[in-house]
Amino acid sequence: MREHLERRARATGKGKNWIINEALRHYLAVDCDPETVAEARRQSLLASASDVLEEEDWTDAADLEQWRNQ
């Protein structure tokens, strides 16, 4: 999946985080649970706060604690 993401980023000229955010937006448009949308937005803002995330693994900066507890 990572290779596919990297190929898509190169092909579109968009960053990997942008592609991930767009995928989440499309996914969440189907299931518009307000809590899920709010959490996705919080995660998106957290991930986009760092300029170096395009070069690093985005999971390094992700807040995964809530997902581990569920």
PDB file of N, H, CA, C and O in Angstrom:
ATOM      1  N   MET A   1       0.817  -1.176   0.000  1.00  0.00           N
ATOM      2  CA  MET A   1       0.000   0.000   0.000  1.00  0.00           C
ATOM      3  C   MET A   1       0.875   1.259   0.000  1.00  0.00           C
ATOM      4  O   MET A   1       0.532   2.252  -0.642  1.00  0.00           O
ATOM      5  N   ARG A   2       1.982   1.218   0.705  1.00  0.00           N
ATOM      6  H   ARG A   2       2.260   0.411   1.226  1.00  0.00           H
ATOM      7  CA  ARG A   2       2.880   2.370   0.762  1.00  0.00           C
ATOM      8  C   ARG A   2       3.429   2.689  -0.630  1.00  0.00           C
ATOM      9  O   ARG A   2       3.509   3.855  -1.016  1.00  0.00           O
ATOM     10  N   GLU A   3       3.806   1.652  -1.382  1.00  0.00           N
ATOM     11  H   GLU A   3       3.741   0.704  -1.068  1.00  0.00           H
ATOM     12  CA  GLU A   3       4.336   1.873  -2.729  1.00  0.00           C
ATOM     13  C   GLU A   3       3.278   2.487  -3.636  1.00  0.00           C
ATOM     14  O   GLU A   3       3.576   3.376  -4.433  1.00  0.00           O
ATOM     15  N   HIS A   4       2.049   2.013  -3.514  1.00  0.00           N
ATOM     16  H   HIS A   4       1.806   1.291  -2.866  1.00  0.00           H
ATOM     17  CA  HIS A   4       0.955   2.558  -4.311  1.00  0.00           C
ATOM     18  C   HIS A   4       0.748   4.041  -3.960  1.00  0.00           C
ATOM     19  O   HIS A   4       0.551   4.867  -4.851  1.00  0.00           O
ATOM     20  N   LEU A   5       0.792   4.367  -2.689  1.00  0.00           N
ATOM     21  H   LEU A   5       0.952   3.695  -1.965  1.00  0.00           H
ATOM     22  CA  LEU A   5       0.647   5.753  -2.238  1.00  0.00           C
ATOM     23  C   LEU A   5       1.772   6.625  -2.795  1.00  0.00           C
ATOM     24  O   LEU A   5       1.525   7.736  -3.264  1.00  0.00           O
ATOM     25  N   GLU A   6       2.986   6.129  -2.746  1.00  0.00           N
ATOM     26  H   GLU A   6       3.186   5.226  -2.365  1.00  0.00           H
ATOM     27  CA  GLU A   6       4.123   6.895  -3.252  1.00  0.00           C
ATOM     28  C   GLU A   6       4.030   7.092  -4.767  1.00  0.00           C
ATOM     29  O   GLU A   6       4.341   8.170  -5.274  1.00  0.00           O
ATOM     30  N   ARG A   7       3.603   6.057  -5.485  1.00  0.00           N
ATOM     31  H   ARG A   7       3.350   5.182  -5.073  1.00  0.00           H
ATOM     32  CA  ARG A   7       3.421   6.198  -6.941  1.00  0.00           C
ATOM     33  C   ARG A   7       2.347   7.235  -7.255  1.00  0.00           C
ATOM     34  O   ARG A   7       2.519   8.067  -8.146  1.00  0.00           O
ATOM     35  N   ARG A   8       1.246   7.180  -6.523  1.00  0.00           N
ATOM     36  H   ARG A   8       1.106   6.504  -5.799  1.00  0.00           H
ATOM     37  CA  ARG A   8       0.147   8.128  -6.752  1.00  0.00           C
ATOM     38  C   ARG A   8       0.604   9.561  -6.445  1.00  0.00           C
ATOM     39  O   ARG A   8       0.254  10.495  -7.167  1.00  0.00           O
ATOM     40  N   ALA A   9       1.375   9.727  -5.389  1.00  0.00           N
ATOM     41  H   ALA A   9       1.660   8.968  -4.802  1.00  0.00           H
ATOM     42  CA  ALA A   9       1.880  11.057  -5.033  1.00  0.00           C
ATOM     43  C   ALA A   9       2.773  11.605  -6.143  1.00  0.00           C
ATOM     44  O   ALA A   9       2.656  12.770  -6.523  1.00  0.00           O
ATOM     45  N   ARG A  10       3.660  10.766  -6.657  1.00  0.00           N
ATOM     46  H   ARG A  10       3.755   9.819  -6.348  1.00  0.00           H
ATOM     47  CA  ARG A  10       4.528  11.207  -7.755  1.00  0.00           C
ATOM     48  C   ARG A  10       3.719  11.528  -9.009  1.00  0.00           C
ATOM     49  O   ARG A  10       3.968  12.533  -9.675  1.00  0.00           O
ATOM     50  N   ALA A  11       2.757  10.677  -9.323  1.00  0.00           N
ATOM     51  H   ALA A  11       2.555   9.861  -8.782  1.00  0.00           H
ATOM     52  CA  ALA A  11       1.971  10.850 -10.545  1.00  0.00           C
ATOM     53  C   ALA A  11       1.098  12.099 -10.504  1.00  0.00           C
ATOM     54  O   ALA A  11       0.899  12.751 -11.530  1.00  0.00           O
ATOM     55  N   THR A  12       0.583  12.434  -9.338  1.00  0.00           N
ATOM     56  H   THR A  12       0.745  11.905  -8.505  1.00  0.00           H
ATOM     57  CA  THR A  12      -0.324  13.577  -9.233  1.00  0.00           C
ATOM     58  C   THR A  12       0.376  14.863  -8.839  1.00  0.00           C
ATOM     59  O   THR A  12      -0.183  15.950  -8.990  1.00  0.00           O
ATOM     60  N   GLY A  13       1.603  14.745  -8.332  1.00  0.00           N
ATOM     61  H   GLY A  13       2.057  13.862  -8.209  1.00  0.00           H
ATOM     62  CA  GLY A  13       2.305  15.934  -7.851  1.00  0.00           C
ATOM     63  C   GLY A  13       1.784  16.407  -6.501  1.00  0.00           C
ATOM     64  O   GLY A  13       2.108  17.509  -6.058  1.00  0.00           O
ATOM     65  N   LYS A  14       0.987  15.586  -5.856  1.00  0.00           N
ATOM     66  H   LYS A  14       0.724  14.691  -6.216  1.00  0.00           H
ATOM     67  CA  LYS A  14       0.438  15.914  -4.535  1.00  0.00           C
ATOM     68  C   LYS A  14       1.238  15.181  -3.476  1.00  0.00           C
ATOM     69  O   LYS A  14       1.873  14.165  -3.757  1.00  0.00           O
ATOM     70  N   GLY A  15       1.205  15.703  -2.248  1.00  0.00           N
ATOM     71  H   GLY A  15       0.689  16.528  -2.020  1.00  0.00           H
ATOM     72  CA  GLY A  15       1.880  15.047  -1.140  1.00  0.00           C
ATOM     73  C   GLY A  15       1.115  13.821  -0.672  1.00  0.00           C
ATOM     74  O   GLY A  15      -0.086  13.692  -0.908  1.00  0.00           O
ATOM     75  N   LYS A  16       1.825  12.929  -0.010  1.00  0.00           N
ATOM     76  H   LYS A  16       2.801  13.034   0.182  1.00  0.00           H
ATOM     77  CA  LYS A  16       1.187  11.716   0.505  1.00  0.00           C
ATOM     78  C   LYS A  16       0.102  12.054   1.519  1.00  0.00           C
ATOM     79  O   LYS A  16      -0.958  11.427   1.526  1.00  0.00           O
ATOM     80  N   ASN A  17       0.358  13.036   2.373  1.00  0.00           N
ATOM     81  H   ASN A  17       1.219  13.544   2.368  1.00  0.00           H
ATOM     82  CA  ASN A  17      -0.655  13.418   3.355  1.00  0.00           C
ATOM     83  C   ASN A  17      -1.907  13.954   2.682  1.00  0.00           C
ATOM     84  O   ASN A  17      -3.017  13.687   3.141  1.00  0.00           O
ATOM     85  N   TRP A  18      -1.745  14.707   1.599  1.00  0.00           N
ATOM     86  H   TRP A  18      -0.843  14.923   1.226  1.00  0.00           H
ATOM     87  CA  TRP A  18      -2.899  15.233   0.885  1.00  0.00           C
ATOM     88  C   TRP A  18      -3.754  14.075   0.357  1.00  0.00           C
ATOM     89  O   TRP A  18      -4.980  14.098   0.467  1.00  0.00           O
ATOM     90  N   ILE A  19      -3.098  13.074  -0.210  1.00  0.00           N
ATOM     91  H   ILE A  19      -2.102  13.056  -0.299  1.00  0.00           H
ATOM     92  CA  ILE A  19      -3.816  11.919  -0.754  1.00  0.00           C
ATOM     93  C   ILE A  19      -4.541  11.163   0.365  1.00  0.00           C
ATOM     94  O   ILE A  19      -5.691  10.758   0.196  1.00  0.00           O
ATOM     95  N   ILE A  20      -3.882  10.976   1.488  1.00  0.00           N
ATOM     96  H   ILE A  20      -2.947  11.304   1.626  1.00  0.00           H
ATOM     97  CA  ILE A  20      -4.496  10.287   2.627  1.00  0.00           C
ATOM     98  C   ILE A  20      -5.695  11.079   3.130  1.00  0.00           C
ATOM     99  O   ILE A  20      -6.749  10.505   3.403  1.00  0.00           O
ATOM    100  N   ASN A  21      -5.542  12.389   3.252  1.00  0.00           N
ATOM    101  H   ASN A  21      -4.685  12.856   3.030  1.00  0.00           H
ATOM    102  CA  ASN A  21      -6.652  13.229   3.709  1.00  0.00           C
ATOM    103  C   ASN A  21      -7.835  13.158   2.749  1.00  0.00           C
ATOM    104  O   ASN A  21      -8.984  13.072   3.183  1.00  0.00           O
ATOM    105  N   GLU A  22      -7.560  13.192   1.451  1.00  0.00           N
ATOM    106  H   GLU A  22      -6.626  13.262   1.099  1.00  0.00           H
ATOM    107  CA  GLU A  22      -8.642  13.089   0.468  1.00  0.00           C
ATOM    108  C   GLU A  22      -9.343  11.742   0.560  1.00  0.00           C
ATOM    109  O   GLU A  22     -10.567  11.665   0.454  1.00  0.00           O
ATOM    110  N   ALA A  23      -8.570  10.684   0.756  1.00  0.00           N
ATOM    111  H   ALA A  23      -7.576  10.747   0.842  1.00  0.00           H
ATOM    112  CA  ALA A  23      -9.168   9.354   0.896  1.00  0.00           C
ATOM    113  C   ALA A  23     -10.074   9.308   2.129  1.00  0.00           C
ATOM    114  O   ALA A  23     -11.165   8.739   2.081  1.00  0.00           O
ATOM    115  N   LEU A  24      -9.622   9.906   3.227  1.00  0.00           N
ATOM    116  H   LEU A  24      -8.737  10.368   3.266  1.00  0.00           H
ATOM    117  CA  LEU A  24     -10.455   9.953   4.427  1.00  0.00           C
ATOM    118  C   LEU A  24     -11.719  10.769   4.207  1.00  0.00           C
ATOM    119  O   LEU A  24     -12.796  10.382   4.659  1.00  0.00           O
ATOM    120  N   ARG A  25     -11.595  11.891   3.519  1.00  0.00           N
ATOM    121  H   ARG A  25     -10.720  12.205   3.152  1.00  0.00           H
ATOM    122  CA  ARG A  25     -12.772  12.717   3.238  1.00  0.00           C
ATOM    123  C   ARG A  25     -13.812  11.924   2.432  1.00  0.00           C
ATOM    124  O   ARG A  25     -15.005  11.956   2.733  1.00  0.00           O
ATOM    125  N   HIS A  26     -13.338  11.221   1.415  1.00  0.00           N
ATOM    126  H   HIS A  26     -12.369  11.195   1.171  1.00  0.00           H
ATOM    127  CA  HIS A  26     -14.255  10.424   0.600  1.00  0.00           C
ATOM    128  C   HIS A  26     -14.877   9.294   1.420  1.00  0.00           C
ATOM    129  O   HIS A  26     -16.074   9.031   1.307  1.00  0.00           O
ATOM    130  N   TYR A  27     -14.091   8.644   2.222  1.00  0.00           N
ATOM    131  H   TYR A  27     -13.118   8.858   2.314  1.00  0.00           H
ATOM    132  CA  TYR A  27     -14.592   7.557   3.055  1.00  0.00           C
ATOM    133  C   TYR A  27     -15.621   8.065   4.054  1.00  0.00           C
ATOM    134  O   TYR A  27     -16.676   7.458   4.239  1.00  0.00           O
ATOM    135  N   LEU A  28     -15.303   9.186   4.697  1.00  0.00           N
ATOM    136  H   LEU A  28     -14.446   9.679   4.547  1.00  0.00           H
ATOM    137  CA  LEU A  28     -16.187   9.726   5.716  1.00  0.00           C
ATOM    138  C   LEU A  28     -17.447  10.354   5.134  1.00  0.00           C
ATOM    139  O   LEU A  28     -18.448  10.494   5.836  1.00  0.00           O
ATOM    140  N   ALA A  29     -17.410  10.727   3.885  1.00  0.00           N
ATOM    141  H   ALA A  29     -16.597  10.613   3.315  1.00  0.00           H
ATOM    142  CA  ALA A  29     -18.606  11.287   3.249  1.00  0.00           C
ATOM    143  C   ALA A  29     -19.716  10.250   3.208  1.00  0.00           C
ATOM    144  O   ALA A  29     -20.897  10.599   3.215  1.00  0.00           O
ATOM    145  N   VAL A  30     -19.343   8.981   3.163  1.00  0.00           N
ATOM    146  H   VAL A  30     -18.384   8.698   3.157  1.00  0.00           H
ATOM    147  CA  VAL A  30     -20.322   7.897   3.152  1.00  0.00           C
ATOM    148  C   VAL A  30     -20.885   7.687   4.556  1.00  0.00           C
ATOM    149  O   VAL A  30     -22.084   7.467   4.726  1.00  0.00           O
ATOM    150  N   ASP A  31     -20.023   7.755   5.541  1.00  0.00           N
ATOM    151  H   ASP A  31     -19.049   7.934   5.403  1.00  0.00           H
ATOM    152  CA  ASP A  31     -20.409   7.540   6.943  1.00  0.00           C
ATOM    153  C   ASP A  31     -20.151   8.831   7.708  1.00  0.00           C
ATOM    154  O   ASP A  31     -19.052   9.028   8.227  1.00  0.00           O
ATOM    155  N   CYS A  32     -21.124   9.695   7.787  1.00  0.00           N
ATOM    156  H   CYS A  32     -22.017   9.534   7.366  1.00  0.00           H
ATOM    157  CA  CYS A  32     -20.934  11.031   8.348  1.00  0.00           C
ATOM    158  C   CYS A  32     -21.192  11.091   9.848  1.00  0.00           C
ATOM    159  O   CYS A  32     -21.872  12.002  10.320  1.00  0.00           O
ATOM    160  N   ASP A  33     -20.673  10.159  10.585  1.00  0.00           N
ATOM    161  H   ASP A  33     -20.120   9.419  10.201  1.00  0.00           H
ATOM    162  CA  ASP A  33     -20.754  10.201  12.039  1.00  0.00           C
ATOM    163  C   ASP A  33     -19.965  11.421  12.520  1.00  0.00           C
ATOM    164  O   ASP A  33     -18.762  11.493  12.270  1.00  0.00           O
ATOM    165  N   PRO A  34     -20.594  12.376  13.196  1.00  0.00           N
ATOM    166  CA  PRO A  34     -19.921  13.623  13.595  1.00  0.00           C
ATOM    167  C   PRO A  34     -18.661  13.412  14.429  1.00  0.00           C
ATOM    168  O   PRO A  34     -17.689  14.150  14.271  1.00  0.00           O
ATOM    169  N   GLU A  35     -18.664  12.423  15.309  1.00  0.00           N
ATOM    170  H   GLU A  35     -19.454  11.824  15.437  1.00  0.00           H
ATOM    171  CA  GLU A  35     -17.481  12.173  16.128  1.00  0.00           C
ATOM    172  C   GLU A  35     -16.315  11.679  15.276  1.00  0.00           C
ATOM    173  O   GLU A  35     -15.169  12.070  15.499  1.00  0.00           O
ATOM    174  N   THR A  36     -16.604  10.829  14.310  1.00  0.00           N
ATOM    175  H   THR A  36     -17.535  10.511  14.129  1.00  0.00           H
ATOM    176  CA  THR A  36     -15.563  10.319  13.423  1.00  0.00           C
ATOM    177  C   THR A  36     -15.003  11.437  12.554  1.00  0.00           C
ATOM    178  O   THR A  36     -13.792  11.526  12.357  1.00  0.00           O
ATOM    179  N   VAL A  37     -15.871  12.280  12.039  1.00  0.00           N
ATOM    180  H   VAL A  37     -16.856  12.208  12.199  1.00  0.00           H
ATOM    181  CA  VAL A  37     -15.438  13.404  11.214  1.00  0.00           C
ATOM    182  C   VAL A  37     -14.560  14.351  12.036  1.00  0.00           C
ATOM    183  O   VAL A  37     -13.525  14.810  11.552  1.00  0.00           O
ATOM    184  N   ALA A  38     -14.965  14.646  13.273  1.00  0.00           N
ATOM    185  H   ALA A  38     -15.806  14.273  13.666  1.00  0.00           H
ATOM    186  CA  ALA A  38     -14.189  15.536  14.138  1.00  0.00           C
ATOM    187  C   ALA A  38     -12.813  14.946  14.439  1.00  0.00           C
ATOM    188  O   ALA A  38     -11.812  15.662  14.429  1.00  0.00           O
ATOM    189  N   GLU A  39     -12.766  13.642  14.706  1.00  0.00           N
ATOM    190  H   GLU A  39     -13.579  13.061  14.714  1.00  0.00           H
ATOM    191  CA  GLU A  39     -11.473  12.997  14.988  1.00  0.00           C
ATOM    192  C   GLU A  39     -10.585  12.991  13.754  1.00  0.00           C
ATOM    193  O   GLU A  39      -9.380  13.219  13.858  1.00  0.00           O
ATOM    194  N   ALA A  40     -11.163  12.734  12.590  1.00  0.00           N
ATOM    195  H   ALA A  40     -12.142  12.549  12.505  1.00  0.00           H
ATOM    196  CA  ALA A  40     -10.386  12.755  11.352  1.00  0.00           C
ATOM    197  C   ALA A  40      -9.823  14.155  11.097  1.00  0.00           C
ATOM    198  O   ALA A  40      -8.678  14.298  10.669  1.00  0.00           O
ATOM    199  N   ARG A  41     -10.624  15.178  11.359  1.00  0.00           N
ATOM    200  H   ARG A  41     -11.554  15.062  11.707  1.00  0.00           H
ATOM    201  CA  ARG A  41     -10.142  16.549  11.180  1.00  0.00           C
ATOM    202  C   ARG A  41      -9.002  16.844  12.150  1.00  0.00           C
ATOM    203  O   ARG A  41      -7.999  17.444  11.765  1.00  0.00           O
ATOM    204  N   ARG A  42      -9.153  16.420  13.417  1.00  0.00           N
ATOM    205  H   ARG A  42      -9.968  15.932  13.730  1.00  0.00           H
ATOM    206  CA  ARG A  42      -8.101  16.639  14.414  1.00  0.00           C
ATOM    207  C   ARG A  42      -6.801  15.958  13.985  1.00  0.00           C
ATOM    208  O   ARG A  42      -5.720  16.538  14.082  1.00  0.00           O
ATOM    209  N   GLN A  43      -6.930  14.709  13.507  1.00  0.00           N
ATOM    210  H   GLN A  43      -7.809  14.239  13.428  1.00  0.00           H
ATOM    211  CA  GLN A  43      -5.758  13.971  13.041  1.00  0.00           C
ATOM    212  C   GLN A  43      -5.137  14.654  11.821  1.00  0.00           C
ATOM    213  O   GLN A  43      -3.914  14.738  11.708  1.00  0.00           O
ATOM    214  N   SER A  44      -5.964  15.131  10.928  1.00  0.00           N
ATOM    215  H   SER A  44      -6.958  15.064  11.020  1.00  0.00           H
ATOM    216  CA  SER A  44      -5.483  15.803   9.727  1.00  0.00           C
ATOM    217  C   SER A  44      -4.703  17.059  10.084  1.00  0.00           C
ATOM    218  O   SER A  44      -3.625  17.302   9.541  1.00  0.00           O
ATOM    219  N   LEU A  45      -5.247  17.855  10.994  1.00  0.00           N
ATOM    220  H   LEU A  45      -6.122  17.658  11.435  1.00  0.00           H
ATOM    221  CA  LEU A  45      -4.560  19.075  11.418  1.00  0.00           C
ATOM    222  C   LEU A  45      -3.251  18.742  12.119  1.00  0.00           C
ATOM    223  O   LEU A  45      -2.248  19.429  11.927  1.00  0.00           O
ATOM    224  N   LEU A  46      -3.259  17.702  12.920  1.00  0.00           N
ATOM    225  H   LEU A  46      -4.073  17.143  13.075  1.00  0.00           H
ATOM    226  CA  LEU A  46      -2.045  17.271  13.609  1.00  0.00           C
ATOM    227  C   LEU A  46      -0.978  16.842  12.601  1.00  0.00           C
ATOM    228  O   LEU A  46       0.189  17.217  12.718  1.00  0.00           O
ATOM    229  N   ALA A  47      -1.392  16.056  11.616  1.00  0.00           N
ATOM    230  H   ALA A  47      -2.340  15.752  11.520  1.00  0.00           H
ATOM    231  CA  ALA A  47      -0.448  15.559  10.614  1.00  0.00           C
ATOM    232  C   ALA A  47       0.066  16.674   9.716  1.00  0.00           C
ATOM    233  O   ALA A  47       1.227  16.651   9.307  1.00  0.00           O
ATOM    234  N   SER A  48      -0.778  17.645   9.405  1.00  0.00           N
ATOM    235  H   SER A  48      -1.721  17.663   9.737  1.00  0.00           H
ATOM    236  CA  SER A  48      -0.363  18.704   8.487  1.00  0.00           C
ATOM    237  C   SER A  48       0.450  19.794   9.182  1.00  0.00           C
ATOM    238  O   SER A  48       0.949  20.705   8.521  1.00  0.00           O
ATOM    239  N   ALA A  49       0.591  19.716  10.499  1.00  0.00           N
ATOM    240  H   ALA A  49       0.186  18.977  11.037  1.00  0.00           H
ATOM    241  CA  ALA A  49       1.326  20.740  11.246  1.00  0.00           C
ATOM    242  C   ALA A  49       2.825  20.678  10.998  1.00  0.00           C
ATOM    243  O   ALA A  49       3.528  21.651  11.273  1.00  0.00           O
ATOM    244  N   SER A  50       3.327  19.578  10.493  1.00  0.00           N
ATOM    245  H   SER A  50       2.756  18.788  10.270  1.00  0.00           H
ATOM    246  CA  SER A  50       4.766  19.412  10.290  1.00  0.00           C
ATOM    247  C   SER A  50       5.099  19.360   8.805  1.00  0.00           C
ATOM    248  O   SER A  50       4.507  18.594   8.045  1.00  0.00           O
ATOM    249  N   ASP A  51       6.056  20.190   8.410  1.00  0.00           N
ATOM    250  H   ASP A  51       6.537  20.813   9.027  1.00  0.00           H
ATOM    251  CA  ASP A  51       6.490  20.216   7.014  1.00  0.00           C
ATOM    252  C   ASP A  51       7.288  18.976   6.628  1.00  0.00           C
ATOM    253  O   ASP A  51       7.375  18.645   5.446  1.00  0.00           O
ATOM    254  N   VAL A  52       7.861  18.298   7.590  1.00  0.00           N
ATOM    255  H   VAL A  52       7.790  18.567   8.550  1.00  0.00           H
ATOM    256  CA  VAL A  52       8.724  17.157   7.274  1.00  0.00           C
ATOM    257  C   VAL A  52       7.951  15.855   7.101  1.00  0.00           C
ATOM    258  O   VAL A  52       8.541  14.836   6.744  1.00  0.00           O
ATOM    259  N   LEU A  53       6.659  15.869   7.346  1.00  0.00           N
ATOM    260  H   LEU A  53       6.180  16.697   7.636  1.00  0.00           H
ATOM    261  CA  LEU A  53       5.892  14.628   7.270  1.00  0.00           C
ATOM    262  C   LEU A  53       5.869  14.025   5.871  1.00  0.00           C
ATOM    263  O   LEU A  53       5.688  12.815   5.734  1.00  0.00           O
ATOM    264  N   GLU A  54       6.046  14.821   4.846  1.00  0.00           N
ATOM    265  H   GLU A  54       6.193  15.803   4.957  1.00  0.00           H
ATOM    266  CA  GLU A  54       6.075  14.259   3.496  1.00  0.00           C
ATOM    267  C   GLU A  54       7.276  13.342   3.326  1.00  0.00           C
ATOM    268  O   GLU A  54       7.237  12.405   2.529  1.00  0.00           O
ATOM    269  N   GLU A  55       8.333  13.606   4.064  1.00  0.00           N
ATOM    270  H   GLU A  55       8.364  14.367   4.712  1.00  0.00           H
ATOM    271  CA  GLU A  55       9.557  12.822   3.941  1.00  0.00           C
ATOM    272  C   GLU A  55       9.570  11.632   4.895  1.00  0.00           C
ATOM    273  O   GLU A  55      10.289  10.661   4.662  1.00  0.00           O
ATOM    274  N   GLU A  56       8.787  11.699   5.958  1.00  0.00           N
ATOM    275  H   GLU A  56       8.202  12.488   6.147  1.00  0.00           H
ATOM    276  CA  GLU A  56       8.809  10.665   6.979  1.00  0.00           C
ATOM    277  C   GLU A  56       7.559   9.809   6.894  1.00  0.00           C
ATOM    278  O   GLU A  56       6.621  10.114   6.157  1.00  0.00           O
ATOM    279  N   ASP A  57       7.567   8.769   7.638  1.00  0.00           N
ATOM    280  H   ASP A  57       8.329   8.521   8.237  1.00  0.00           H
ATOM    281  CA  ASP A  57       6.390   7.928   7.771  1.00  0.00           C
ATOM    282  C   ASP A  57       5.341   8.707   8.554  1.00  0.00           C
ATOM    283  O   ASP A  57       5.606   9.121   9.682  1.00  0.00           O
ATOM    284  N   TRP A  58       4.162   8.917   7.987  1.00  0.00           N
ATOM    285  H   TRP A  58       3.946   8.581   7.070  1.00  0.00           H
ATOM    286  CA  TRP A  58       3.140   9.732   8.641  1.00  0.00           C
ATOM    287  C   TRP A  58       2.693   9.130   9.960  1.00  0.00           C
ATOM    288  O   TRP A  58       2.182   9.850  10.818  1.00  0.00           O
ATOM    289  N   THR A  59       2.869   7.837  10.144  1.00  0.00           N
ATOM    290  H   THR A  59       3.284   7.252   9.447  1.00  0.00           H
ATOM    291  CA  THR A  59       2.433   7.228  11.397  1.00  0.00           C
ATOM    292  C   THR A  59       3.313   7.650  12.571  1.00  0.00           C
ATOM    293  O   THR A  59       2.892   7.548  13.723  1.00  0.00           O
ATOM    294  N   ASP A  60       4.534   8.125  12.291  1.00  0.00           N
ATOM    295  H   ASP A  60       4.875   8.208  11.355  1.00  0.00           H
ATOM    296  CA  ASP A  60       5.399   8.581  13.376  1.00  0.00           C
ATOM    297  C   ASP A  60       4.780   9.761  14.115  1.00  0.00           C
ATOM    298  O   ASP A  60       4.978   9.904  15.322  1.00  0.00           O
ATOM    299  N   ALA A  61       4.035  10.606  13.412  1.00  0.00           N
ATOM    300  H   ALA A  61       3.874  10.490  12.432  1.00  0.00           H
ATOM    301  CA  ALA A  61       3.443  11.787  14.031  1.00  0.00           C
ATOM    302  C   ALA A  61       1.965  11.611  14.350  1.00  0.00           C
ATOM    303  O   ALA A  61       1.335  12.519  14.890  1.00  0.00           O
ATOM    304  N   ALA A  62       1.413  10.460  14.024  1.00  0.00           N
ATOM    305  H   ALA A  62       1.926   9.721  13.585  1.00  0.00           H
ATOM    306  CA  ALA A  62      -0.016  10.237  14.242  1.00  0.00           C
ATOM    307  C   ALA A  62      -0.310   9.991  15.719  1.00  0.00           C
ATOM    308  O   ALA A  62       0.503   9.415  16.442  1.00  0.00           O
ATOM    309  N   ASP A  63      -1.463  10.430  16.142  1.00  0.00           N
ATOM    310  H   ASP A  63      -2.123  10.898  15.554  1.00  0.00           H
ATOM    311  CA  ASP A  63      -1.938  10.180  17.489  1.00  0.00           C
ATOM    312  C   ASP A  63      -2.798   8.923  17.435  1.00  0.00           C
ATOM    313  O   ASP A  63      -3.990   8.995  17.138  1.00  0.00           O
ATOM    314  N   LEU A  64      -2.209   7.799  17.715  1.00  0.00           N
ATOM    315  H   LEU A  64      -1.240   7.741  17.957  1.00  0.00           H
ATOM    316  CA  LEU A  64      -2.900   6.516  17.589  1.00  0.00           C
ATOM    317  C   LEU A  64      -3.429   5.993  18.923  1.00  0.00           C
ATOM    318  O   LEU A  64      -4.009   4.908  18.972  1.00  0.00           O
ATOM    319  N   GLU A  65      -3.238   6.738  19.990  1.00  0.00           N
ATOM    320  H   GLU A  65      -2.767   7.619  19.950  1.00  0.00           H
ATOM    321  CA  GLU A  65      -3.602   6.257  21.320  1.00  0.00           C
ATOM    322  C   GLU A  65      -5.073   5.885  21.420  1.00  0.00           C
ATOM    323  O   GLU A  65      -5.400   4.834  21.972  1.00  0.00           O
ATOM    324  N   GLN A  66      -5.975   6.723  20.898  1.00  0.00           N
ATOM    325  H   GLN A  66      -5.709   7.576  20.450  1.00  0.00           H
ATOM    326  CA  GLN A  66      -7.399   6.412  20.982  1.00  0.00           C
ATOM    327  C   GLN A  66      -7.734   5.139  20.211  1.00  0.00           C
ATOM    328  O   GLN A  66      -8.613   4.382  20.623  1.00  0.00           O
ATOM    329  N   TRP A  67      -7.050   4.896  19.107  1.00  0.00           N
ATOM    330  H   TRP A  67      -6.336   5.510  18.772  1.00  0.00           H
ATOM    331  CA  TRP A  67      -7.352   3.723  18.292  1.00  0.00           C
ATOM    332  C   TRP A  67      -6.891   2.451  18.984  1.00  0.00           C
ATOM    333  O   TRP A  67      -7.496   1.393  18.813  1.00  0.00           O
ATOM    334  N   ARG A  68      -5.829   2.551  19.760  1.00  0.00           N
ATOM    335  H   ARG A  68      -5.337   3.410  19.899  1.00  0.00           H
ATOM    336  CA  ARG A  68      -5.335   1.368  20.497  1.00  0.00           C
ATOM    337  C   ARG A  68      -6.283   0.987  21.629  1.00  0.00           C
ATOM    338  O   ARG A  68      -6.385  -0.185  21.994  1.00  0.00           O
ATOM    339  N   ASN A  69      -6.973   1.977  22.181  1.00  0.00           N
ATOM    340  H   ASN A  69      -6.890   2.929  21.885  1.00  0.00           H
ATOM    341  CA  ASN A  69      -7.840   1.736  23.340  1.00  0.00           C
ATOM    342  C   ASN A  69      -9.223   1.240  22.966  1.00  0.00           C
ATOM    343  O   ASN A  69     -10.019   0.925  23.850  1.00  0.00           O
ATOM    344  N   GLN A  70      -9.526   1.164  21.698  1.00  0.00           N
ATOM    345  H   GLN A  70      -8.880   1.420  20.980  1.00  0.00           H
ATOM    346  CA  GLN A  70     -10.875   0.753  21.294  1.00  0.00           C
ATOM    347  C   GLN A  70     -10.939  -0.717  20.978  1.00  0.00           C
ATOM    348  O   GLN A  70     -12.002  -1.226  20.621  1.00  0.00           O
TER     349      GLN A  70
END
